[in-house]
C-alpha cells in the first residue's frame, strides 16, 4: 500500500524536438545522418531538409524519408521545427540564421559563426532578444580526447603551460570556395586554445600564402601570444596530401599530445636530472621520461554536439559552445588574416 505522505515522482523524458537541416552539402549530410540515428533512439524527429540545389535536396529527402525543399523559408513555415541546423556557406550564415530566429526556432550554425564580426554580433543580439539558443559547431570541443585533456589541465597535470602547437593539415577541399584556410580551419584551433588555456589572445603574427587556391590563402603559419604568457602556434594548410589533426601542449611537467582523428591522448613526462659536470653543476638537464597512452572512451563528436544542442534547446543545463566564444574566435582569425596580409604583429586591442 502506498504511503499517502510519500510523494509520487514521475520520471519525465525530455521532449522529442522536431529538427530540420538547412544545407545538404558534405557537413549537412553528416548532420542528417546523426539526427536520423537520434530519431531512432527517440531523441529527435527529423522533419525536413532544404538546399538551394534541388537535386541535392531531393537526394537527401529520399535517403532519410523526409520532405525536401529548395526554399528553406517554405520548409520553416510548413514543417514548423523546434530546432534547426544551419550548414550553408559561411557568407549566408547571417541571413539564414536571422530568418530562423525570427520564427522562434533554436539554431546550431556551423562554424565560423559568420563571415564578419559585425554579422556575428547581429546574430547574437537577435538570439538574445528573442530568448533563443544560438550555438556554433565548434565540433572539436566535443572530441573525447580534447575533453580528457581539458580535465587533466584543470587538475594541474602539466603545471605551468608554456606552449600550445596545433597542426591541421590536409589536401585542398574543392567544396570550400567562399573563404580561405584561415577562416575555414583556424577557428577550430583558436577556440580550443582559448578554452584549454582560459586566457585571451593579446597579439598575433602570421605568414600566409596562396599556392593553389584561386582566390584565398591556403597556407598559414601563425603565432599567438596569450595574456598569461602562453604561446600558441598554428600550422594549417590545404596543401598536405595526408590529413593531420594534432595538438601538443607543453608545460613544466611534460607534454600532452592529442590526435583528433584517432582520439588518442598521450602524455610525455619530463624527467629532470642533475648533471655531475663541475662546470654546469648548477644547471638541470632534461632527459626523456615515460610516455603513457591514456585510455579514452571514443565517441563521435558530432553526435555529442547534436545531443547537447537538443538538450539545451529543451531547457536542460548542459555544456555547449556559446555563440560569444565562437565570435571571440572569429575576431582572432580576422586579426590573423590581417597580420598575414600586412606582415606585422597585430594587437587584439587594435
N, C-alpha and C positions, 0 to 999 in steps of 0.2 A: 504494500500500500504506500502511495506517495505521501510524504510528509507535506502537509499544506503550507508549512512555513518555509519549505525549500523551494527557491525559485527554479523554474524550468528554463534552462538556457538552450536556445535553438542555435545550431551551427548554421551560419548563413554563408553560402558560397558567394564569392564576388560576382556581380552581374556579367553576363556574356555580352560584350560590346560588338556592335556592328562596325566593321572596319573596311575601308576602301583604300586602294592604292592609285596614286596619280603618277604616271610614268612607268612604262613597262619595258624599259631598257634592261641592261645587264643587272644593275642593282635592284631595280623594281621587280624583276623576276625572282630574285632571291627573297625579297620581302614577301612576295606572293606565295612562294614555296613554304616558307616558315609559317606564315599566317594560316595557310591551308593545313599544316600539321597541327597548329594550335587549335584550329577549328575541330579537328578530330578528337582532341582532348577536352573539348568544350570550354576553351579559354577565350575564343573569339569566333565571330561569324563573319566570314569574308563575303561582302555583298556587292562588290563591283571593282572594275579596273578601267582606267582611261588612259589613252595615249593619242597624241596628235596624229600618229601614223595608224590608219585604220586596220591595215593587215596585222600590225604588231598587237593592237588592242584585241582584235578578234582571236588571234592565236592564243593569247593569254586567257581570254574568256573561255575558249573551248577547253583548254587544258585544265582549268580549275573549276569549270562548270558554273561560271558566274557571268552576269551581264557585263558587256563591254561597251565603252563609249569613246567617241572621238573628242567630244567636248566634256571636260571634267565638271563644268558648271551644271550641265544636264544630269550628270551622274549624282552630284551632290543633292540636287533638287528631287530627283526620283528615288534614290536609294536611302537618303537621309542617314548617313553613317554617324556614329558617335565619335569615331576617331579616324584620322586619315594619315597615311604615309605619303610624303611628297618626295618623289625620286626623279625629278625633271632636271634638265641642265641648270647649272648654278645661276645663269643670267635670268632664269624665270622664277627663282625661289620667292622673291619678294611678292610678285603679283599673285602667284598661286596661293601662297600661304595666307596673304591678307584676304583673299576671296574665301578661303576655307574658314578662317577665323570669323568673318562676317556672318557666317551661317551657324556660329556657335559650336564649332567642332574642334576637338583637340587635335594637335598636329605633332608629328615627328617628321622633321625635314632632314634630308641627307646633308652631310657636311660638304663644303663650308656653309655656314648659316645663310650667307648671301654673297653677292658679288662685291658689295661695298659696305663699309662700316655704317654709313647713313641708312642703307636699306635694312641692315640687321637691327639697328636701333629702332627703326619704324616698326618692324615685325614684333620686337619685344614689347614695345609700348602698346601695340594693338592687342597682343595676348593678355597683357597685364590689365588693360582697361576692360576687356571682355571677361576676365576671370577664367581664362582657359589655359590649358597646358600647352607650352611650346618647348619641345626638346629637340636636340640635334644629334644626328647619327655619328657621333664620335665613337665608333664601334670598339676601338682598342681599349677603352675604359672597361669593357665587359670581358676582355680576354682573361681567362682564369690565371694565366701566368703573370699578367700585369697586376691583377688583384692580389695575388700571393706576394708579389714584390712590394706592393704598396703597404700591405700589412706588416711585412718584415722591416721596412724602413720606418714605419710608425713605432715599431718596437726597438728602434735604435740598433738594428742588426749590423749597420755599417759604421756606426759612429758618425763623425762629420763626413758629409758627402762633398767630394771635390768636383766631380765631372760627370756629365751625362752625355753619352755619344749614341746617336741614332743613325742607323743605316737602313734606308728604304729605297731599294734599287730594283730595277726590272726593265723589261722591254717596253717599247712605246705602245700605248693603248690607243688604237685608232678611234675608239668611241669618244675620246676627250678632245674637243676642238675649241671650246669656248674659253678655257683658261690654260695657264702653263703649269709646270710641275710644282711650283711653289704653292699656288693657291689650291691645287688639287690634292697634293700629298702632305705638304708641310704642316697643315693644321693638325693632323694626327699626332705628330711627334711634339709639336709645340704644346698641345693640350696635355699630353701625357707628362711632359717635363714640368709644366705648371702644377699639375695635380700631385705628382710624386714629391716635388721639392717644397710645395706650399709657399713658394716665393714668386714674385713678379719679375718680369724681364726689365732690366734697366737700360740696356743698349744692345744693338745688333750690328753685325758686319757680315757682308755676304759677297760672294762671287757667283754670278750666274752666266749661263751660256745657252745659245740656241744652236744646236747641231743638226737635228733632222726635223724638228717640228717646224711647220710652215709659218706660224705666227707668234708663238710664245716660247719662253725658255724651257729647256728640257733637262737642265743640269743645275744643281745647287750645292754649294759648299758654304755653310754659314756658321757663325759663332754667336752665341747668345750669352750675355753677362746678366746673371740674376742678382737681385738686391742683396741676398745673403752671401754672395761671393761664389756661388756655384757657377760652373761654366757648362753651357750646353753646345754640343756640336751636331750639326745636321749634315748628313751626306745623303743626298737624294737625287735620283735621276731616272730618266726613261730610256737609258742607253745600254744598260747591263743586260746581257742575254739570259740571265737566270734571275729568278725572283728571290730577293733577300729582304728580310724584315727582322732587324735585330736592334736591341737596346742594351748598352752596357753602362752600369752605374759604378763609379769608382769612389771609394771612401777610405777612411783610415784603417778599417778592419779588413778590407779586401775589395772584391768586385763581384757584382751580380751581373749575369748575362741572360737576357731573355731572347728566345726565338719565338716571335709572334706566330709563325706558321705552324710549327710543331707543338707550341705551347709548352716548351721546355724552359725551366729556370735552373740556372747553375750558380753556385757560389764558389768563388776562388778566394781562399783565405790568405791574408798577408801573414808571412812568417818572419818577424823581425828578429835578427840575431846580432850579437855583439862580435866585432872582429877582434883578433889578437894583435893586429898590427899596431906597433907603438905610435907610428906617425898619424894614425887616424883612430886612436883608441877611444876618442870621444864621439865618434860618428857611428850611427847604426846602419848596417847594411840590410838589404832585403833579399830574401830567397823565397822561392815558391813554396806555398803551403798546400794544404789539402784542397782538392776540388770535390764538391758534392753536387750531385744532381738531385734536386729536391722533388718530392712527389707532388704532382699537380693532378687534380681530378679534371680531366679535359671536358670541354663542352663547347658548343657552337656560340660564339659571341653574339651573333645576330639574333639567335633565339632568346638569349638572356636579355638583350636590349629590347626586343619587342615585348617580351613578357613584362619587363619593368614598365615600359610605356603603357601597356594596357592596365597594369595595376595602378599606376599613378593617375591615369585617366579615370579610373573607377573610384578614386579618392583615397587609395591606400598610401601610406607613407613609405616610400622606397627610395633608394639611391638611384638617381638618374643624372644625366648631363644637363646642367642648367643652360638655358639659352645665353645667359650672361657670360658663362665660361666659354661658350663657342664664339661669342662676339670678341672676347679678350684674345682668343687665339687668332681670329681674323685680323684684328688690329696689328698683331705682331707680324703675321705673314705679309701684310701690306707694307710694313716697315722693312721687312726683308727684301721684298721686291724693289723698294726704293733704294735700299743700300746697294743692291746688286746693280741697279741701273746707274747710280751716281758714283759708285766706287768710294764710298765714305762711311764712317761709323755714324749710325743714326741712334739718337737717344729717344726712348719712348716718350719722354716728356715733351719732345719737339713735335 
